[in-house]
């Protein structure tokens, strides 16, 4: 395991939020991993690819490597971000590891505080806690996760759940509160009074969103904000504007910090990149029509008889995926930063083969001349 701050001088030593662009990148570059499982592959192979990609991100100067929470989706093996992050911590040294995100209404705040306190103990100073309020799945699965049919209630209670989670992380419930004698362990209670408080860390909290709700809440609380541009591009500029307009300086941030998730896939030539991203587009068609499955092969995607409505969806979807040669992807990402004013880009790619995902990350790193 790494020591606090090891090989991470470019990051804010207190919050780990602000990074420094490496190589020729206009802003810090990070990675979002859904741990895709393609037809003919196993979850074990997908997780092995994620381990390899995290090590690559670590070696090449990417700022963060986040894992998303999804459930009941055969083509996505990231149902347990904390478990995966614990594994990745043992295979990396510098890169920040985090959730993109943990869906807070699916879990008791105390459980999340304990999980991420454990991760912080395993990889001190390298853990991010990204939080979302969507279920990360369909309604029936969300009901099974939450053991309630009142799903709307969980989303509406998000600010209160967030406040409770932060208090567990900081171990600062006021006297008389019903949780005042409950401690998230590992956590601050173990260093209080030992003279080691200054060395204690707790993961910085990020709010994730695809609309204006979390943008406004993040702004009001002075928290860093991560927007899901990769599947909600039409809302990107309004959400970022709302975040910046409502931002109030806090102990965490003096000014807004906006990260956006961007779908990007590079290959040696344009034709191969198109073949690979088409598999992700077909996967989304099936997901949106209630037929989730493994990521299809390029051959299956090319032969699929898309209806006119499906074809329109695919073309719209692919219009938001920066893909092509490494130089073309770099140009597209640079233009996205210019258009949005994002402080950081987090790259994600849906592709059938593990090799395509890993190779894309390597080519993008080369295109930006990352170390």
Residue frames as qw, qx, qy, qz and C-alpha x, y, z in Angstrom:
[[0.000, 0.888, 0.461, 0.000, 0.00, 0.00, 0.00],
 [0.358, 0.596, -0.053, 0.717, 1.08, 3.58, -0.57],
 [0.340, -0.378, -0.459, 0.728, 1.95, 6.01, 2.17],
 [0.123, 0.866, 0.396, -0.279, -0.01, 9.27, 2.48],
 [0.170, 0.921, -0.124, -0.328, 0.78, 11.59, -0.40],
 [0.582, -0.301, 0.615, 0.439, 3.39, 9.26, -1.96],
 [0.289, 0.084, 0.650, 0.698, 4.08, 10.36, -5.56],
 [0.046, 0.736, 0.650, 0.182, 1.07, 12.68, -5.38],
 [0.305, -0.349, -0.165, 0.871, 2.62, 16.11, -4.91],
 [0.037, -0.181, -0.425, -0.886, 0.44, 17.59, -7.66],
 [0.391, -0.583, -0.655, -0.279, -2.69, 16.97, -5.58],
 [0.319, -0.677, 0.172, -0.641, -4.06, 19.11, -2.80],
 [0.318, 0.177, -0.865, 0.347, -2.64, 17.37, 0.28],
 [0.292, 0.006, 0.590, -0.753, -5.72, 18.18, 2.36],
 [0.684, 0.304, 0.287, -0.598, -8.62, 17.35, 0.04],
 [0.454, -0.039, 0.818, 0.352, -7.11, 15.57, -2.96],
 [0.479, 0.707, 0.453, -0.257, -9.56, 17.52, -5.12],
 [0.359, 0.880, -0.179, -0.254, -7.45, 19.77, -7.27],
 [0.868, -0.022, 0.337, 0.365, -5.08, 18.08, -9.62],
 [0.039, -0.712, 0.379, 0.589, -2.53, 19.24, -12.13],
 [0.819, 0.537, -0.023, -0.201, -2.71, 18.57, -15.85],
 [0.639, -0.401, 0.563, 0.338, 0.02, 16.20, -16.95],
 [0.537, 0.184, 0.616, 0.545, 1.78, 16.04, -20.30],
 [0.018, 0.069, 0.326, 0.943, -0.03, 18.18, -22.86],
 [0.153, -0.593, -0.787, -0.077, -3.53, 17.73, -21.43],
 [0.047, -0.582, -0.076, -0.808, -5.45, 21.00, -20.92],
 [0.594, -0.531, 0.235, -0.558, -6.90, 19.74, -17.59],
 [0.313, -0.316, 0.878, -0.178, -6.25, 16.72, -15.35],
 [0.663, 0.103, -0.565, -0.481, -7.40, 13.45, -16.92],
 [0.445, -0.218, 0.761, -0.419, -9.05, 10.65, -14.98],
 [0.320, 0.027, -0.874, -0.364, -10.81, 7.34, -15.68],
 [0.664, -0.070, 0.359, -0.652, -14.32, 6.03, -14.94],
 [0.172, 0.184, -0.950, -0.183, -14.63, 2.24, -15.11],
 [0.758, -0.080, 0.044, -0.645, -17.90, 0.31, -15.44],
 [0.355, -0.274, 0.894, -0.013, -16.02, -3.02, -15.58],
 [0.705, 0.339, -0.189, -0.594, -17.72, -4.00, -18.84],
 [0.545, -0.119, 0.830, 0.034, -18.27, -7.71, -19.55],
 [0.443, 0.414, -0.445, -0.659, -18.42, -8.61, -23.23],
 [0.945, 0.139, 0.009, -0.294, -19.94, -11.64, -24.94],
 [0.866, 0.303, -0.341, 0.204, -17.53, -14.56, -24.55],
 [0.267, 0.451, -0.544, 0.655, -15.77, -13.04, -21.54],
 [0.565, -0.491, -0.639, 0.174, -16.19, -13.58, -17.82],
 [0.305, -0.937, -0.064, -0.159, -16.54, -11.16, -14.93],
 [0.752, -0.489, 0.173, 0.406, -13.13, -12.33, -13.75],
 [0.601, 0.254, 0.309, 0.692, -11.56, -11.30, -17.06],
 [0.031, 0.852, 0.242, 0.463, -13.33, -7.92, -16.88],
 [0.540, -0.840, 0.025, 0.038, -12.02, -7.33, -13.36],
 [0.768, -0.202, 0.245, 0.556, -8.51, -8.38, -14.39],
 [0.404, 0.572, 0.288, 0.653, -8.72, -5.78, -17.18],
 [0.246, -0.923, -0.128, -0.267, -9.78, -3.13, -14.66],
 [0.719, -0.602, 0.128, 0.323, -6.77, -4.01, -12.51],
 [0.663, 0.121, 0.316, 0.668, -4.50, -3.66, -15.52],
 [0.166, 0.758, 0.288, 0.561, -6.10, -0.35, -16.51],
 [0.454, -0.888, -0.067, -0.024, -5.82, 1.05, -13.00],
 [0.732, -0.385, 0.222, 0.517, -2.12, 0.18, -12.96],
 [0.489, 0.409, 0.353, 0.685, -1.75, 1.87, -16.36],
 [0.102, -0.897, -0.234, -0.362, -3.58, 4.98, -15.14],
 [0.641, -0.732, 0.040, 0.226, -1.31, 4.99, -12.10],
 [0.709, -0.151, 0.302, 0.619, 1.85, 4.73, -14.17],
 [0.380, 0.448, 0.409, 0.699, 0.84, 7.27, -16.81],
 [0.137, -0.044, -0.200, 0.969, -0.17, 10.16, -14.56],
 [0.336, -0.547, -0.542, -0.543, -3.97, 10.01, -14.63],
 [0.178, -0.442, 0.388, -0.789, -5.39, 11.77, -11.57],
 [0.600, -0.109, 0.546, -0.574, -8.24, 9.45, -10.51],
 [0.313, 0.014, -0.891, -0.330, -9.60, 5.99, -11.21],
 [0.500, -0.033, 0.421, -0.756, -13.25, 5.70, -10.23],
 [0.071, -0.129, -0.972, -0.181, -15.60, 2.72, -10.31],
 [0.458, -0.175, -0.137, -0.861, -19.35, 3.09, -10.86],
 [0.321, 0.060, 0.854, -0.404, -22.14, 1.34, -8.97],
 [0.588, 0.103, -0.388, -0.702, -24.65, -0.54, -11.14],
 [0.459, -0.078, 0.819, -0.336, -26.91, -3.48, -10.38],
 [0.673, 0.352, 0.623, -0.189, -28.63, -6.30, -12.29],
 [0.510, 0.773, -0.221, -0.306, -26.80, -5.47, -15.54],
 [0.961, -0.007, 0.205, 0.185, -25.03, -8.49, -17.05],
 [0.662, 0.577, -0.015, 0.477, -22.63, -6.31, -19.03],
 [0.023, -0.772, 0.303, -0.559, -21.47, -4.35, -15.97],
 [0.780, -0.185, -0.548, 0.237, -19.51, -6.06, -13.18],
 [0.224, 0.289, -0.382, 0.849, -19.20, -3.07, -10.85],
 [0.525, -0.628, -0.463, -0.340, -22.00, -3.74, -8.38],
 [0.703, -0.648, -0.174, 0.236, -19.63, -3.44, -5.38],
 [0.356, 0.842, -0.198, 0.354, -17.32, -0.43, -5.84],
 [0.426, -0.778, 0.416, -0.202, -15.78, -0.64, -2.35],
 [0.907, -0.148, 0.380, 0.110, -14.72, -4.26, -2.91],
 [0.743, 0.557, 0.110, 0.354, -13.16, -3.45, -6.28],
 [0.083, 0.912, -0.226, 0.331, -11.41, -0.35, -4.94],
 [0.674, -0.618, 0.404, -0.036, -9.84, -2.35, -2.11],
 [0.891, 0.121, 0.330, 0.289, -8.36, -4.69, -4.72],
 [0.511, 0.761, 0.045, 0.397, -7.14, -1.83, -6.92],
 [0.302, -0.915, 0.235, -0.127, -5.49, -0.18, -3.92],
 [0.770, -0.415, 0.443, 0.195, -3.07, -3.10, -3.68],
 [0.734, 0.295, 0.416, 0.449, -2.09, -2.74, -7.36],
 [0.271, 0.819, 0.119, 0.492, -1.53, 1.05, -7.48],
 [0.577, -0.202, -0.325, 0.722, 0.66, 3.60, -5.70],
 [0.139, -0.116, -0.028, 0.983, -0.28, 7.16, -6.69],
 [0.234, -0.313, -0.528, -0.754, -3.59, 7.41, -8.54],
 [0.383, -0.053, 0.482, -0.786, -6.63, 8.41, -6.48],
 [0.170, -0.191, -0.944, -0.208, -9.28, 5.69, -6.23],
 [0.285, 0.126, 0.392, -0.866, -12.94, 6.41, -5.81],
 [0.321, 0.446, 0.831, -0.084, -16.58, 5.76, -6.48],
 [0.100, 0.191, -0.288, -0.933, -18.25, 7.26, -9.49],
 [0.156, -0.496, 0.514, -0.682, -20.36, 6.82, -7.61],
 [0.078, -0.211, -0.919, 0.324, -21.87, 5.09, -4.65],
 [0.307, -0.480, -0.467, -0.676, -25.65, 5.48, -4.89],
 [0.055, -0.235, 0.600, -0.763, -26.37, 6.85, -1.43],
 [0.682, -0.137, 0.111, -0.710, -30.10, 5.96, -1.22],
 [0.830, 0.097, -0.529, -0.148, -29.18, 2.28, -1.75],
 [0.645, 0.042, -0.605, 0.465, -27.15, 2.13, 1.47],
 [0.503, -0.811, -0.262, 0.143, -27.20, 3.13, 5.12],
 [0.180, 0.915, -0.252, 0.258, -24.88, 6.15, 5.58],
 [0.583, -0.651, 0.483, -0.059, -23.04, 4.39, 8.41],
 [0.904, 0.092, 0.374, 0.185, -22.20, 1.45, 6.12],
 [0.578, 0.745, 0.008, 0.334, -20.71, 3.78, 3.50],
 [0.168, -0.893, 0.350, -0.228, -18.70, 5.62, 6.16],
 [0.770, -0.412, 0.487, 0.031, -17.31, 2.30, 7.41],
 [0.859, 0.355, 0.277, 0.243, -16.48, 1.04, 3.92],
 [0.450, 0.795, -0.065, 0.402, -14.69, 4.19, 2.86],
 [0.410, -0.814, 0.381, -0.156, -13.00, 4.56, 6.23],
 [0.878, -0.167, 0.418, 0.160, -11.61, 1.09, 5.61],
 [0.713, 0.583, 0.157, 0.357, -10.46, 2.08, 2.13],
 [0.036, 0.934, -0.214, 0.285, -8.81, 5.19, 3.54],
 [0.653, -0.610, 0.449, -0.008, -6.94, 3.00, 6.02],
 [0.876, 0.130, 0.386, 0.258, -5.78, 0.76, 3.17],
 [0.540, 0.419, 0.242, 0.689, -4.71, 3.59, 0.85],
 [0.256, -0.708, -0.324, 0.573, -4.22, 6.71, 3.00],
 [0.017, -0.637, 0.129, 0.760, -4.81, 10.00, 1.22],
 [0.005, -0.160, 0.740, 0.654, -5.88, 8.34, -2.03],
 [0.081, 0.428, 0.900, 0.020, -9.62, 7.72, -1.65],
 [0.241, -0.041, -0.130, -0.961, -12.50, 9.76, -3.11],
 [0.203, 0.375, 0.861, -0.276, -16.15, 9.26, -2.15],
 [0.216, -0.005, -0.398, -0.891, -18.38, 10.18, -5.08],
 [0.249, 0.311, 0.805, -0.440, -22.11, 10.04, -4.27],
 [0.226, -0.136, -0.544, -0.797, -25.19, 9.86, -6.47],
 [0.452, 0.059, 0.521, -0.722, -28.90, 9.76, -5.70],
 [0.733, 0.214, -0.379, -0.523, -30.11, 7.56, -8.57],
 [0.891, -0.257, 0.324, -0.187, -30.51, 3.81, -7.94],
 [0.025, -0.562, 0.776, 0.286, -28.07, 2.75, -10.66],
 [0.100, 0.084, 0.982, 0.136, -30.58, 0.16, -11.85],
 [0.331, -0.387, -0.584, -0.632, -34.27, -0.44, -12.58],
 [0.473, -0.483, 0.141, -0.723, -37.06, 0.12, -10.09],
 [0.928, -0.245, -0.215, -0.182, -37.56, -3.51, -9.11],
 [0.756, 0.133, -0.399, 0.501, -33.86, -4.01, -8.39],
 [0.035, 0.473, -0.300, 0.828, -33.74, -0.75, -6.44],
 [0.707, -0.453, -0.007, -0.544, -36.65, -1.97, -4.32],
 [0.941, -0.112, -0.293, 0.128, -34.76, -5.19, -3.61],
 [0.514, 0.321, -0.370, 0.705, -31.64, -3.23, -2.65],
 [0.121, -0.384, 0.269, -0.875, -33.46, -0.82, -0.40],
 [0.164, -0.275, -0.920, 0.225, -36.05, -3.32, 0.90],
 [0.197, 0.549, 0.435, -0.686, -38.79, -0.79, 0.25],
 [0.406, 0.570, 0.615, 0.365, -41.13, 0.18, -2.58],
 [0.028, -0.962, -0.200, 0.186, -40.93, 3.87, -1.64],
 [0.719, 0.140, 0.159, 0.662, -38.10, 4.70, -4.04],
 [0.148, 0.788, 0.150, 0.579, -39.01, 8.35, -4.49],
 [0.559, -0.827, -0.045, -0.049, -38.66, 8.87, -0.76],
 [0.810, -0.266, 0.124, 0.508, -35.00, 7.81, -0.89],
 [0.470, 0.430, 0.212, 0.741, -34.17, 10.37, -3.58],
 [0.176, -0.849, -0.182, -0.464, -36.05, 13.13, -1.77],
 [0.697, -0.712, 0.006, 0.082, -34.18, 12.36, 1.45],
 [0.794, 0.349, -0.120, 0.483, -30.80, 12.66, -0.26],
 [0.103, 0.736, -0.270, 0.612, -29.69, 15.94, 1.43],
 [0.667, -0.601, 0.255, -0.360, -30.50, 14.52, 4.86],
 [0.987, -0.032, 0.040, 0.151, -28.74, 11.24, 4.07],
 [0.592, 0.568, -0.193, 0.538, -25.71, 13.20, 2.86],
 [0.209, -0.754, 0.302, -0.545, -25.58, 15.28, 6.04],
 [0.871, -0.414, 0.203, -0.173, -25.77, 12.12, 8.14],
 [0.922, 0.225, -0.049, 0.312, -22.99, 10.45, 6.15],
 [0.337, 0.690, -0.268, 0.582, -20.69, 13.47, 6.51],
 [0.494, -0.683, 0.308, -0.442, -21.25, 13.49, 10.27],
 [0.974, -0.182, 0.133, 0.036, -20.33, 9.80, 10.45],
 [0.751, 0.461, -0.125, 0.456, -17.19, 10.48, 8.39],
 [0.123, 0.666, -0.302, 0.671, -16.21, 13.39, 10.66],
 [0.542, -0.314, -0.711, 0.319, -17.48, 11.68, 13.84],
 [0.091, 0.046, -0.259, 0.960, -19.08, 14.91, 15.00],
 [0.349, -0.605, -0.624, -0.351, -22.73, 14.29, 15.86],
 [0.146, -0.565, 0.279, -0.762, -23.71, 16.83, 18.54],
 [0.004, -0.010, 0.856, -0.518, -24.31, 15.79, 22.12],
 [0.481, 0.269, 0.485, -0.679, -27.82, 14.49, 22.60],
 [0.595, 0.356, -0.448, -0.564, -28.16, 13.24, 19.02],
 [0.937, -0.103, 0.209, -0.261, -29.34, 9.65, 18.83],
 [0.899, 0.341, -0.138, 0.237, -26.15, 8.74, 16.93],
 [0.061, -0.909, 0.352, -0.216, -23.74, 10.70, 19.11],
 [0.582, -0.525, 0.618, -0.065, -22.30, 7.53, 20.65],
 [0.896, 0.292, 0.323, 0.090, -22.01, 5.66, 17.35],
 [0.135, -0.743, 0.471, 0.457, -18.66, 5.76, 15.55],
 [0.842, 0.520, -0.114, -0.084, -17.77, 4.78, 11.99],
 [0.499, -0.616, 0.587, 0.163, -14.69, 2.56, 12.33],
 [0.566, -0.134, -0.100, 0.807, -12.08, 2.92, 10.94],
 [0.040, 0.849, 0.309, 0.427, -12.48, 6.62, 11.60],
 [0.084, 0.708, -0.270, 0.647, -11.57, 9.69, 13.67],
 [0.733, -0.615, 0.053, -0.286, -12.54, 8.10, 17.00],
 [0.952, -0.080, -0.083, 0.284, -9.44, 5.93, 16.79],
 [0.563, 0.319, -0.143, 0.749, -7.03, 8.87, 16.66],
 [0.257, -0.821, -0.094, -0.502, -8.85, 11.32, 18.92],
 [0.605, -0.760, 0.192, -0.142, -6.72, 12.20, 21.92],
 [0.930, -0.088, 0.140, 0.329, -3.68, 10.31, 20.64],
 [0.224, -0.721, 0.299, 0.583, -1.87, 13.30, 19.17],
 [0.373, -0.008, 0.753, 0.543, -2.28, 11.78, 15.71],
 [0.389, 0.704, 0.486, -0.342, -5.27, 13.85, 14.63],
 [0.167, 0.759, -0.294, -0.556, -3.21, 15.82, 12.14],
 [0.070, -0.296, 0.873, 0.380, -2.28, 12.63, 10.33],
 [0.418, 0.361, 0.812, -0.190, -5.87, 11.43, 10.08],
 [0.171, 0.108, -0.485, -0.851, -7.67, 11.73, 6.76],
 [0.525, 0.377, 0.701, -0.301, -11.15, 11.10, 5.61],
 [0.408, 0.282, 0.651, 0.574, -12.17, 10.74, 1.96],
 [0.151, 0.237, -0.042, -0.959, -13.28, 13.97, 0.27],
 [0.431, 0.490, 0.728, -0.210, -16.94, 13.89, -0.76],
 [0.052, 0.108, -0.494, -0.861, -18.01, 14.62, -4.33],
 [0.572, 0.414, 0.499, -0.502, -21.58, 14.97, -5.58],
 [0.184, -0.012, 0.796, 0.576, -22.42, 13.30, -8.89],
 [0.436, 0.532, 0.463, -0.559, -25.34, 14.16, -11.12],
 [0.308, 0.215, 0.702, 0.605, -26.94, 14.21, -14.56],
 [0.041, -0.790, -0.489, -0.369, -29.35, 17.10, -13.92],
 [0.043, 0.695, -0.143, 0.703, -29.60, 20.28, -11.91],
 [0.723, -0.645, -0.170, -0.181, -30.49, 18.83, -8.50],
 [0.839, -0.322, -0.048, 0.436, -27.01, 17.66, -7.44],
 [0.458, 0.450, 0.043, 0.765, -25.40, 20.59, -9.26],
 [0.245, -0.756, -0.046, -0.605, -27.29, 23.04, -7.08],
 [0.807, -0.586, -0.069, -0.018, -26.75, 21.04, -3.90],
 [0.806, 0.003, -0.044, 0.590, -23.01, 20.72, -4.57],
 [0.242, 0.584, 0.020, 0.774, -22.83, 24.46, -5.17],
 [0.469, -0.755, -0.069, -0.454, -24.70, 25.34, -1.99],
 [0.865, -0.489, 0.021, 0.108, -22.51, 23.02, 0.09],
 [0.027, 0.872, -0.478, -0.102, -19.24, 24.10, -1.54],
 [0.772, -0.184, 0.600, 0.103, -18.42, 20.57, -2.73],
 [0.001, 0.354, -0.706, -0.614, -16.73, 19.40, -5.94],
 [0.722, 0.374, 0.292, -0.504, -19.20, 18.34, -8.62],
 [0.211, -0.189, 0.854, 0.436, -18.94, 15.54, -11.20],
 [0.617, 0.409, 0.119, -0.662, -21.42, 15.66, -14.10],
 [0.637, 0.074, 0.754, 0.144, -22.36, 12.67, -16.27],
 [0.314, 0.602, -0.288, -0.676, -21.84, 14.31, -19.65],
 [0.017, -0.218, 0.916, 0.335, -21.31, 10.86, -21.20],
 [0.003, 0.386, 0.906, 0.175, -25.03, 10.05, -20.97],
 [0.008, -0.827, -0.513, 0.229, -26.66, 13.44, -20.33],
 [0.464, 0.055, 0.198, 0.862, -24.89, 15.80, -22.71],
 [0.026, -0.683, -0.422, -0.596, -27.90, 18.04, -23.25],
 [0.500, -0.828, -0.247, -0.056, -27.87, 18.97, -19.56],
 [0.741, -0.062, -0.176, 0.645, -24.13, 19.57, -19.21],
 [0.233, 0.361, -0.015, 0.903, -23.93, 23.32, -19.76],
 [0.444, -0.653, -0.182, -0.586, -27.08, 24.20, -17.76],
 [0.831, -0.476, -0.264, 0.115, -25.96, 22.01, -14.84],
 [0.651, 0.002, -0.157, 0.743, -22.45, 23.47, -14.77],
 [0.007, 0.518, 0.068, 0.853, -23.84, 26.99, -14.96],
 [0.634, -0.641, -0.234, -0.363, -26.20, 26.25, -12.06],
 [0.833, -0.289, -0.258, 0.396, -23.35, 24.76, -10.04],
 [0.469, 0.169, -0.091, 0.862, -21.14, 27.80, -10.56],
 [0.195, -0.591, -0.165, -0.765, -23.95, 30.28, -9.90],
 [0.714, -0.607, -0.181, -0.298, -24.99, 28.66, -6.62],
 [0.761, 0.071, -0.450, 0.461, -21.48, 27.89, -5.36],
 [0.396, -0.881, 0.103, -0.237, -20.63, 29.04, -1.85],
 [0.363, 0.552, -0.675, 0.330, -17.03, 28.80, -0.61],
 [0.872, -0.445, -0.102, -0.174, -16.52, 26.14, 2.06],
 [0.533, -0.667, 0.515, 0.079, -13.78, 24.58, 4.13],
 [0.809, 0.102, 0.528, 0.238, -13.27, 22.20, 1.19],
 [0.505, 0.410, 0.422, 0.632, -13.26, 24.57, -1.77],
 [0.100, -0.496, -0.112, 0.855, -12.75, 28.30, -2.20],
 [0.405, 0.423, -0.282, -0.760, -14.13, 28.20, -5.74],
 [0.898, 0.197, 0.156, -0.361, -16.10, 25.74, -7.91],
 [0.114, -0.431, 0.852, 0.275, -14.47, 22.57, -9.21],
 [0.808, 0.308, 0.167, -0.474, -16.35, 20.74, -11.95],
 [0.241, -0.258, 0.889, 0.292, -15.36, 17.37, -13.38],
 [0.747, 0.310, -0.012, -0.589, -17.27, 15.91, -16.33],
 [0.663, -0.065, 0.739, 0.104, -17.47, 12.30, -17.43],
 [0.442, 0.620, -0.333, -0.556, -16.71, 11.94, -21.14],
 [0.907, 0.142, 0.397, 0.008, -17.17, 8.87, -23.34],
 [0.248, 0.806, -0.473, -0.255, -14.00, 8.39, -25.39],
 [0.891, -0.070, 0.430, 0.127, -12.42, 5.52, -27.28],
 [0.201, 0.777, -0.487, -0.346, -9.26, 5.61, -29.36],
 [0.905, 0.072, 0.396, 0.134, -8.01, 2.99, -31.81],
 [0.487, -0.263, 0.462, 0.693, -5.28, 2.85, -34.41],
 [0.020, 0.126, 0.548, 0.827, -7.75, 3.81, -37.15],
 [0.423, -0.002, 0.100, -0.901, -11.19, 5.39, -37.43],
 [0.688, -0.031, -0.559, -0.461, -12.91, 2.25, -38.73],
 [0.530, -0.092, -0.792, 0.290, -11.83, 0.12, -35.77],
 [0.030, 0.041, 0.479, -0.876, -12.85, 2.84, -33.30],
 [0.560, -0.011, -0.167, -0.811, -16.30, 2.99, -34.93],
 [0.673, -0.059, -0.718, -0.168, -16.64, -0.81, -34.71],
 [0.366, -0.083, -0.744, 0.552, -15.83, -0.75, -31.01],
 [0.177, 0.074, 0.346, -0.918, -18.13, 2.11, -29.99],
 [0.577, -0.071, -0.452, -0.677, -21.03, 0.62, -31.95],
 [0.517, -0.171, -0.829, 0.125, -21.01, -2.29, -29.50],
 [0.110, -0.211, -0.560, 0.793, -21.60, 0.12, -26.64],
 [0.367, 0.065, -0.128, -0.919, -24.38, 1.85, -28.58],
 [0.611, -0.130, -0.681, -0.383, -26.19, -1.46, -29.20],
 [0.386, -0.188, -0.776, 0.462, -25.76, -2.31, -25.54],
 [0.101, 0.167, 0.318, -0.928, -27.48, 0.98, -24.64],
 [0.510, -0.034, -0.439, -0.739, -30.33, 0.30, -27.09],
 [0.590, -0.193, -0.782, -0.050, -30.96, -3.01, -25.36],
 [0.244, -0.193, -0.632, 0.710, -30.72, -1.45, -21.90],
 [0.237, 0.101, 0.071, -0.964, -33.15, 1.33, -22.78],
 [0.648, -0.024, -0.427, -0.630, -35.66, -1.21, -24.14],
 [0.754, -0.364, 0.348, -0.422, -35.49, -3.48, -21.11],
 [0.977, 0.185, -0.096, 0.034, -33.15, -6.08, -22.61],
 [0.140, -0.842, 0.521, -0.020, -29.83, -5.63, -20.78],
 [0.993, 0.068, 0.012, 0.099, -27.14, -8.15, -21.58],
 [0.685, -0.346, 0.263, 0.585, -23.43, -8.64, -22.11],
 [0.132, 0.731, -0.264, -0.615, -21.64, -6.15, -24.38],
 [0.875, 0.415, 0.243, -0.064, -22.16, -7.52, -27.93],
 [0.657, -0.139, 0.417, 0.613, -19.33, -8.28, -30.32],
 [0.078, 0.495, -0.266, -0.824, -18.46, -5.80, -33.09],
 [0.063, -0.035, -0.857, -0.511, -19.71, -8.34, -35.64],
 [0.037, -0.555, -0.820, 0.135, -23.07, -8.63, -33.88],
 [0.012, 0.679, 0.230, -0.697, -23.41, -4.86, -33.65],
 [0.056, 0.348, -0.513, -0.783, -22.60, -4.38, -37.33],
 [0.142, -0.154, -0.892, -0.402, -25.14, -7.03, -38.36],
 [0.078, 0.425, 0.730, -0.529, -27.92, -5.90, -36.00],
 [0.084, 0.527, 0.609, 0.586, -31.12, -4.79, -37.83],
 [0.072, -0.283, -0.380, 0.878, -31.63, -1.41, -36.15],
 [0.177, 0.761, 0.623, 0.046, -35.12, 0.04, -36.57],
 [0.252, 0.693, 0.118, 0.665, -35.34, 3.67, -37.73],
 [0.459, -0.847, -0.007, -0.268, -35.98, 4.78, -34.14],
 [0.849, -0.416, 0.123, 0.302, -33.06, 2.71, -32.86],
 [0.665, 0.340, 0.143, 0.649, -30.82, 4.03, -35.64],
 [0.010, -0.842, -0.044, -0.538, -31.64, 7.61, -34.67],
 [0.679, -0.729, 0.080, -0.044, -30.83, 6.79, -31.03],
 [0.872, -0.100, 0.140, 0.459, -27.51, 5.19, -32.02],
 [0.473, 0.557, 0.097, 0.676, -26.42, 8.14, -34.13],
 [0.276, -0.863, 0.014, -0.422, -27.35, 10.54, -31.34],
 [0.825, -0.546, 0.099, 0.108, -25.52, 8.39, -28.80],
 [0.812, 0.084, 0.144, 0.560, -22.39, 8.07, -30.93],
 [0.235, 0.799, 0.074, 0.549, -22.40, 11.81, -31.51],
 [0.430, -0.837, 0.189, -0.279, -21.55, 12.16, -27.83],
 [0.892, -0.296, 0.230, 0.251, -18.75, 9.56, -27.90],
 [0.148, 0.861, -0.434, -0.221, -15.38, 11.01, -28.84],
 [0.855, -0.084, 0.494, 0.133, -13.84, 8.25, -30.95],
 [0.647, 0.751, -0.130, 0.018, -11.34, 7.72, -33.71],
 [0.717, 0.330, -0.347, 0.507, -7.57, 7.91, -33.97],
 [0.544, -0.452, -0.385, 0.592, -5.64, 9.11, -30.92],
 [0.194, -0.018, 0.073, 0.978, -5.11, 12.56, -32.45],
 [0.297, -0.438, -0.498, -0.687, -8.82, 12.84, -33.30],
 [0.579, -0.586, -0.560, 0.088, -9.80, 11.87, -29.76],
 [0.444, -0.298, -0.232, 0.813, -7.39, 14.39, -28.30],
 [0.002, -0.177, -0.254, -0.951, -8.83, 17.14, -30.50],
 [0.446, -0.520, -0.574, -0.449, -12.38, 16.20, -29.52],
 [0.594, -0.537, -0.490, 0.345, -11.60, 16.17, -25.80],
 [0.327, -0.127, -0.073, 0.934, -9.76, 19.48, -26.01],
 [0.181, -0.336, -0.384, -0.841, -12.82, 21.00, -27.71],
 [0.549, -0.567, -0.602, -0.121, -15.07, 19.60, -24.98],
 [0.506, -0.411, -0.350, 0.673, -12.96, 21.28, -22.29],
 [0.128, 0.042, 0.150, 0.980, -13.04, 24.55, -24.20],
 [0.326, -0.429, -0.538, -0.648, -16.82, 24.35, -24.62],
 [0.631, -0.584, -0.502, -0.093, -17.66, 23.46, -21.02],
 [0.059, -0.759, 0.382, -0.524, -14.87, 25.03, -18.99],
 [0.919, -0.337, -0.202, -0.035, -14.51, 21.74, -17.10],
 [0.256, -0.820, 0.497, -0.118, -11.74, 21.61, -14.51],
 [0.316, -0.334, 0.887, 0.044, -11.14, 17.89, -15.08],
 [0.716, 0.212, -0.415, -0.519, -12.12, 15.18, -17.57],
 [0.540, -0.219, 0.789, -0.195, -13.00, 11.63, -16.52],
 [0.439, 0.342, -0.629, -0.543, -12.86, 9.24, -19.47],
 [0.646, 0.002, 0.708, -0.286, -15.04, 6.17, -19.87],
 [0.373, 0.344, -0.656, -0.559, -15.48, 3.67, -22.69],
 [0.818, 0.074, 0.472, -0.322, -17.95, 0.89, -23.41],
 [0.431, 0.532, -0.648, -0.335, -16.31, -1.70, -25.63],
 [0.947, -0.034, -0.203, -0.248, -16.62, -5.43, -26.18],
 [0.861, 0.114, -0.365, 0.334, -13.06, -6.63, -25.67],
 [0.597, -0.730, -0.042, 0.330, -10.88, -5.97, -22.64],
 [0.628, -0.035, 0.269, 0.729, -8.02, -5.31, -25.03],
 [0.188, 0.670, 0.368, 0.617, -9.93, -2.50, -26.77],
 [0.385, -0.899, -0.186, -0.100, -10.59, -0.70, -23.48],
 [0.685, -0.551, 0.136, 0.457, -7.02, -1.04, -22.24],
 [0.571, 0.191, 0.360, 0.713, -5.54, -0.11, -25.60],
 [0.053, 0.838, 0.333, 0.428, -7.73, 2.98, -25.87],
 [0.477, -0.870, -0.034, 0.121, -6.49, 4.29, -22.53],
 [0.697, -0.289, 0.291, 0.588, -2.90, 3.69, -23.58],
 [0.429, 0.464, 0.414, 0.655, -3.38, 5.50, -26.90],
 [0.134, -0.925, -0.243, -0.261, -5.01, 8.49, -25.21],
 [0.612, -0.706, 0.105, 0.340, -2.14, 8.68, -22.74],
 [0.630, 0.002, 0.385, 0.675, 0.28, 8.65, -25.68],
 [0.242, 0.726, 0.406, 0.499, -1.70, 11.31, -27.54],
 [0.263, -0.946, -0.051, -0.181, -1.34, 13.66, -24.58],
 [0.532, 0.496, -0.507, 0.462, 2.26, 12.62, -23.99],
 [0.680, -0.673, 0.103, -0.272, 1.52, 11.64, -20.44],
 [0.161, -0.684, 0.708, -0.071, 4.60, 10.41, -18.53]]
